[in-house]
Amino acid sequence: MTEIQLVNFDQFDKDIIDKIKDVSLPLIDKFSRMFGENNIEEFKLFVKPIREKQKQVLYEVVGTLETTKGVFRTEENGWKILDAVEKIVEELERMITEKKDRLESKKKCHRAEKCRRS
């Protein structure tokens, strides 16, 4: 199984980090089911505090999933780290699903030999 690399998350306690991993693991499982487990090269989440307002911190989170099918990258800002990570995972899932759909439609076009490239 691919390990989730968390960069700059040392400011968060173990419970938050465990929740982040719990939110992220279904993404890896979904990609593995779609394309095969050996196609995932790296999954990384990077967090950076952008600004502080009173006692709250605005975070920028960047999610990168490197695979043999391409690199999927997205970023999100949020006051709550877990909400930002959930949005990252949702966006990466959307990107992966679109990639799968494009690959499947190319296969269908190739088999049918009716599709023309624009």
BABARO-223462 format. One line per 3 residues: number of its first residue (from 1); their letters; for each residue x, y, z of C-alpha. Coordinates in pm, 1 decimal, m for minus. Example, Ala and Ser with C-alpha at 12.3 -4.5 7.8 and 13.67 -1.06 7.14 Angstrom:
<atoms>
1 = as = 1230.0:m450.0:780.0  1367.0:m106.0:714.0
</atoms>
This chain:
<atoms>
1 = mte = 0.0:0.0:0.0  119.4:350.5:m82.2  214.3:563.6:214.6
4 = iql = 74.2:914.0:246.9  353.4:1168.6:280.5  252.8:1456.4:505.3
7 = vnf = 486.3:1754.9:469.2  485.8:2029.8:737.8  212.4:1857.3:939.0
10 = dqf = 427.7:1841.0:1253.6  227.5:2133.0:1398.0  m81.0:1909.9:1428.2
13 = dkd = m147.5:1648.9:1694.2  m160.8:1275.8:1626.2  m543.3:1262.8:1625.2
16 = iid = m567.1:1521.4:1344.6  m296.3:1342.7:1145.1  m479.2:1010.1:1186.6
19 = kik = m803.2:1172.8:1064.5  m620.4:1319.8:764.8  m488.1:974.8:677.0
22 = dvs = m835.5:822.9:721.6  m982.0:1081.6:481.8  m701.1:1027.2:227.8
25 = lpl = m680.6:646.2:217.9  m1003.8:596.6:16.6  m847.4:806.0:m261.5
28 = idk = m552.6:568.1:m286.0  m785.7:267.6:m274.5  m1004.8:413.5:m550.0
31 = fsr = m708.0:485.3:m776.5  m566.1:137.7:m711.6  m896.9:m23.8:m809.2
34 = mfg = m923.0:184.8:m1126.9  m568.6:159.4:m1258.2  m387.5:m104.8:m1052.1
37 = enn = m194.6:m75.7:m728.5  149.5:m54.5:m889.1  57.1:263.3:m1078.0
40 = iee = 77.8:492.3:m773.4  423.9:641.1:m735.0  366.3:899.0:m459.2
43 = fkl = 87.0:1068.7:m268.1  184.6:1384.3:m85.9  m0.1:1647.6:113.0
46 = fvk = 184.8:1971.5:186.5  51.4:2233.4:429.2  161.4:2591.5:477.2
49 = pir = 11.0:2850.7:712.3  m84.5:3156.6:507.7  m202.4:3394.7:778.7
52 = ekq = m332.8:3413.2:1130.0  m643.4:3595.7:1241.8  m694.4:3609.5:1615.1
55 = kqv = m617.4:3249.8:1719.5  m713.3:3088.4:1390.6  m477.5:2998.7:1107.5
58 = lye = m557.2:2999.0:736.5  m383.5:2703.5:572.3  m287.8:2634.3:215.2
61 = vvg = m287.7:2261.1:140.5  m142.4:2114.9:m178.8  m223.9:1757.0:m273.2
64 = tle = m16.1:1573.1:m531.2  m77.7:1221.1:m657.8  199.3:1102.9:m888.3
67 = ttk = 109.0:800.2:m1096.7  210.2:621.8:m1413.0  m105.2:774.7:m1569.3
70 = gvf = 3.3:1131.0:m1490.0  40.3:1376.8:m1204.9  m274.4:1498.3:m1033.9
73 = rte = m228.4:1818.4:m832.1  m467.2:2054.3:m659.6  m459.8:2309.3:m380.7
76 = eng = m708.5:2441.1:m131.1  m714.5:2710.1:138.4  m906.0:2670.4:461.3
79 = wki = m928.9:2770.9:823.8  m985.7:2409.0:926.3  m715.1:2171.5:809.5
82 = lda = m942.7:1867.7:790.7  m1197.2:2051.0:572.2  m919.7:2162.0:335.7
85 = vek = m784.2:1806.3:309.3  m1134.0:1670.3:240.3  m1172.4:1918.8:m46.7
88 = ive = m829.8:1818.6:m182.0  m930.7:1451.7:m178.3  m1265.2:1527.3:m347.7
91 = ele = m1093.0:1725.3:m622.8  m828.5:1457.2:m679.7  m1105.0:1193.9:m700.6
94 = rmi = m1283.5:1406.0:m960.2  m963.4:1443.7:m1161.9  m893.1:1069.9:m1145.7
97 = tek = m1245.8:982.8:m1255.9  m1218.7:1222.9:m1549.9  m886.3:1067.0:m1650.1
100 = kdr = m1038.4:718.5:m1635.2  m1335.9:830.5:m1844.8  m1105.2:986.9:m2105.9
103 = les = m894.5:671.5:m2122.9  m1203.1:450.9:m2157.8  m1351.6:667.9:m2432.3
106 = kkk = m1020.6:653.8:m2620.9  m1025.8:273.9:m2595.1  m1383.9:261.0:m2721.4
109 = chr = m1301.3:494.2:m3010.0  m997.3:291.1:m3098.2  m1195.3:m33.7:m3096.5
112 = aek = m1481.3:111.4:m3299.4  m1244.9:289.3:m3539.5  m1523.1:543.7:m3595.3
115 = crr = m1391.3:826.7:m3382.1  m1173.7:1091.0:m3532.1  m929.0:1303.9:m3343.6
118 = s = m997.2:1674.1:m3342.2
</atoms>
